[in-house]
Amino acid sequence: MPVPEPPAPGSTPAVPPAGTAAAPPAAKQPGTWRHMVESNQAMLLRKTGKDTAWWVEQARQAGIRNDRELRDWMRDGYGVTGYAQYAVSWELFGYPDFMLRDADELLDGQYARHPDLRPIAEAILAWADATDGVHIQMRKGFVSLHSPRRKFAQVTRSTNSAVDLTLRYNPPKDDDGGAHGPGHPRLEQVRTRPDDPFTCRVRLAGPGQVDDKLLGLLAEALAQNT
């Protein structure tokens, strides 16, 4: 959800009339795969000047039967590659079910078999919703948190009894360059792939562990990636 523009220098912020309460800020709207669908459709229109419906009709007239044929046809015949191709492919051959779900449905699916773990995720998302500069992206198997610059955290139900908070985070260092305390008592150094930007993890077994120390760690990670 866009952050409202600040008042112009020298202007007076609007205030509610006397005797009325200010309206509470609206909750942020988490992003879903639908945003990617719309983004790819817009990209196709920018690149070619034709919308998705036009391309779908041309592909049908050309007798395109599958995704491989479509990609070759768009690339070789029109120079259209990459994400712009997805806009046509999904319309022709169908969208994966999870791509059409809203944010609540995606979160429901992640914790359908482990409802006792859902409050952990909800506690982290409550912090994200209340924190300026954090955008929530819902996915089929996880929730990611983004600064205006890049993704800095991810919330994943990792086992039958725990939720992992993984972070793009550099722990504090001593003057000699050594790690000087992990920044959080449960913080672990992890890296699943050499190019994985997430280098730290906190494994959470209950919502009570989403405490001030953990939220402070999230705030540090946000600051490092803003």
N, C-alpha and C positions, 0 to 999 in steps of 0.2 A: 504494500500500500504506500503510495507516495507520501513523503513527509511534507506537511504544509510549509509554504515559504515563510521565512521569518519576516517581521515587519521591516519596511524600508527604514534606513537610518533617518532619525528625526521624526518618524511617525509615531502615533500613539496607538498601541495595541487596542483592539476592540475589547470592551468589557461588557458583561451582561448587565441589563438594567437592574437597578437597585431592587432588592427583594427577590431576585430570581437566582437560581443556582446555575452555575456553569455546566454545560452538558459534558459528561465524561467522554474522554477520547475514544473514538471507535477502535475496536480490536483490529489488528492487522489481518489481512486476508492471506493465508498461506498460499504459496504457489503450488501448482500441480503440473502434470504433464500437458494439460490443455494449453498452458502458456507456450510450451514448445511447439505444439501443433500450430497455433496461431502465428508464432514467430517464423516457422518454416513456410507457411503460406504467404506471409508478408515478404519474405526473402525471395520466393519464387516470382511474385508480382514485380518486385523491384528489379530483379535480374532480367526478366523477359518481357515485361509489360503486359503479360497475360495472367489471368487469375487461375486458381486451381481447377475450377469447373471447365475452363477452356482446354486445359492440358488433358484432363480426364477424357473429354470428348475426343480430342485428337488421338489419344492413345487407343481408345476403343475403335475408332475408325481404322487405325493402323493394324488392328488385330493383335495387339499386345496381350499375351496370355499369362505372364508371370512377372515377378519382380526383377529377375535377371534380364529379361527381354526389355522391360521398361527402362532400366538403368542404361543399358547399352544404347537403346534408341534415343534417349534424351541426351546422353553424352556425345555419341557419334553424329547425331543428326542436328543437334541444336547447341551443343557446348554447355549443357546444363549438368552440373555435378553436385555432389555433396548433399547437404541438408535440404536444399530446394527439391531434390528428387523425392524425399520422403513425403512431402505434401501431396504429391500425385499418387505415390505408391499406396499410402494409407487410405486414400479415398477410393482407389481402384480395388484393392485387395483386402481392405478391412483394417480396423484399428485393434491393437491388443486391448483386451477388456480393461486392464488396469489404467490405461491411458485416459479413459473417459470417466474415471471415478473422481468425485470431489474429495476435498481434503479430509473430511470426517470419515468417508468410506475407506480411504487409504489407511488412516490410523486405525480404524476398526479392524481392518484386515491384518495389520501387523500384530495386533494383540488379541485376536479372536480366541486363540487357544491358551493365552496366558494373560487373562484379565488382571491378575494380581500384579503384573509388572507395568501395566499401563500408567498407573499414577506416577511412576518414575519419569516416564517420558513427558507426561502432562506437567510435572513440576518444572522441568527444564524448559518446556515450551512456554510456560507462564512467564518465566524470566525473559525469554526471547521476545515475547509479545510486548512486554513492558519496557524493553530496552531500545533506545533510539539507535538507528543504524543497523538493526538486525532484521534480515529478511528470512522467512521460513519457507523452505521448499519441501513439499511432501513427495515421497517416492513410494514405490510398491513395498520395498523392504527396509526403508530407513527414512529418517528425517534429517535434512541438512540445514545448517545455519550459515548464512552468508552476511559478510560485511559489505559495504558498498564496493569493496575492492575484489573480494574473492571468498570462497567457502572457507570457514575456519573451524567448524565443528560438525560432528555427525552423531546422531542418536540411533542406535541399532539394538533391537532385541537379539542378543548374541547367543544365549543359552536358554534352557528351560527355567533358569532361576536368576538371570541377570540381564541387565541392559548395559551396553557399552557406550560411553561417551568418548569418542576419539577426537583429537584436537591437532590442529596445526599450531604448534606451540614450542617455544624455545625456553627451557627452564633457566632460572637465574644462574649466573656464573660467578665464581670467585675471581679475584684479581689474577690468579695464575691460570685461569681458563677452565678450571675444573667445575663440575656441577656443584652447586652450593645449596643443597636442599631441593627436593623435588617440586616445591611449590604447593604440594598437596600430599597428605599422608598415603593416599591410595594411587597416586600417579605412577604409571609404568611407562617405560620406554618401549615402543613397539614400532615395527615397520614391516608391513606384509610384502611390499615390493620395493625395489631400489628407487623407483620414481614416485613412491607414495608420499604425498605431502603431509599425511597425518603420522606424526611421530610419537604421540603420547596417547595413553588410554587411562580412563578411570572406569573400573567395573563396579556397577551399582546394583545392590541386592534389594533395596527398598527405598521408598520416597524420602524417608528420614535422612538418607545420605545426601540428598540434594540440599545441603546446608550452606551456610554463609561462606565456608571455605571453598566449596565447589563452585558457587556462583561467583566468588572472587576470581577463581581460576578461569572461568568462562570469560569474565570481563577482561582479564589479562590477555587471553587469546584473541579476543575481539580487538583490543587495542594494538596488538602486534600485527594484525592483518588489516588495519584500516589506514 
